[in-house]
Amino acid sequence: MRACRPVDPRAAENTLFSEWFKKTIGSEPSEAGFSGLAWDAVRVMGQAVKDNPKSLDDGTTWNTAIHSVTGFAGANATYNVTPDRVYGPSSSDVTLLQVSGGAWKIYNG
C-alpha cells in the first residue's frame, strides 16, 4: 500500500496500519488487498466505543454510537457513518489525482 502524502489527513493512520502490517505479517500491505479496509472497520468501531463507552450495553445504543462516527480518517478513507450510509465512503467521496509536471493535480477525466 502506498503511503499517503503527509498533508493527507489519513497519513498518520495509513502509517500506523502499514507499520503494524509489516511487523505482524512480515511484508508490505497490498494495494489490492482488503486488510486496510478491515483495519479501518475495526478502528471505526473502536472510535464509536471511545466516544460512547456505554455503547456495548445493548444493540440500540451500539447502533447510535456507530452512526455517530464522523470525520474518522482511516488508512483508506475518511468515514462518516449514518443510518443511511453504513458502508463508509461512496464514489462521490473519491478524488482521483494524477501527477502532471512533477506535481499532484486533480484528475478530471
C-alpha positions in Angstrom: 0.0 0.0 0.0 1.4 3.4 -0.9 1.8 5.8 1.9 -0.4 8.9 1.8 1.2 12.3 1.3 2.0 13.9 4.7 -0.7 16.6 4.2 -3.4 14.0 3.8 -5.5 13.7 7.0 -5.2 9.9 6.6 -1.4 9.9 6.6 -0.9 9.1 10.3 -3.5 6.2 10.2 -2.0 4.9 7.0 1.5 4.9 8.5 0.2 3.2 11.7 -1.5 0.5 9.6 1.4 -0.1 7.3 3.9 -0.4 10.2 1.6 -2.8 12.1 1.1 -4.9 9.0 4.8 -5.1 8.2 5.6 -6.0 11.9 2.7 -8.6 12.2 2.6 -10.1 8.7 6.2 -9.6 7.6 5.5 -7.9 4.3 4.2 -4.7 2.8 0.4 -4.5 2.7 -1.1 -4.9 -0.8 -3.0 -2.1 -2.5 -5.3 -4.7 -3.9 -6.0 -6.5 -0.6 -8.7 -5.8 1.9 -6.6 -5.7 5.0 -6.6 -1.9 5.1 -10.4 -1.9 4.9 -10.7 -4.4 7.7 -8.3 -2.3 9.7 -10.5 0.8 9.1 -13.6 -1.1 10.2 -12.1 -2.2 13.5 -10.8 1.3 14.1 -14.2 2.9 13.3 -15.8 0.5 15.8 -13.1 1.5 18.3 -13.8 5.1 17.8 -17.5 4.5 18.4 -16.8 2.8 21.7 -14.3 5.5 22.7 -16.8 8.3 22.0 -19.7 6.3 23.6 -18.3 4.0 26.3 -21.7 2.6 27.3 -22.4 1.7 23.7 -21.7 -2.0 24.3 -24.7 -2.2 26.7 -27.3 -3.0 24.1 -27.8 -3.1 20.3 -29.8 0.2 20.2 -27.0 2.1 21.9 -24.4 0.5 19.8 -26.3 1.4 16.6 -26.5 5.0 17.8 -22.8 5.0 18.6 -21.6 3.6 15.3 -23.8 6.1 13.4 -22.2 9.0 15.3 -18.7 8.4 13.9 -17.9 11.4 11.6 -14.7 12.5 10.0 -12.7 9.5 11.1 -9.6 9.5 9.0 -8.8 5.8 8.3 -6.0 4.2 6.4 -8.1 4.1 3.2 -10.7 6.8 3.5 -12.4 9.3 5.8 -15.5 7.8 7.3 -18.9 9.4 8.1 -21.3 6.7 9.2 -25.0 7.4 9.3 -28.1 5.2 9.3 -28.4 5.9 5.6 -24.7 5.4 4.9 -23.3 2.4 6.7 -20.7 1.2 4.2 -18.4 4.2 4.5 -17.2 6.2 1.5 -19.1 6.3 -1.7 -17.9 7.1 -5.2 -18.8 10.8 -4.6 -16.2 10.8 -1.8 -13.4 9.8 -4.1 -11.0 12.3 -5.7 -8.7 11.0 -8.4 -5.2 12.5 -8.6 -2.6 12.4 -11.2 1.0 13.5 -11.4 1.5 16.2 -14.0 4.7 18.0 -14.4 6.0 16.6 -11.1 3.0 17.9 -9.1 -0.3 16.4 -7.9 -3.3 17.6 -9.9 -7.0 16.6 -9.6 -7.8 14.3 -12.5 -10.9 15.5 -14.4 -11.2 12.6 -16.8 
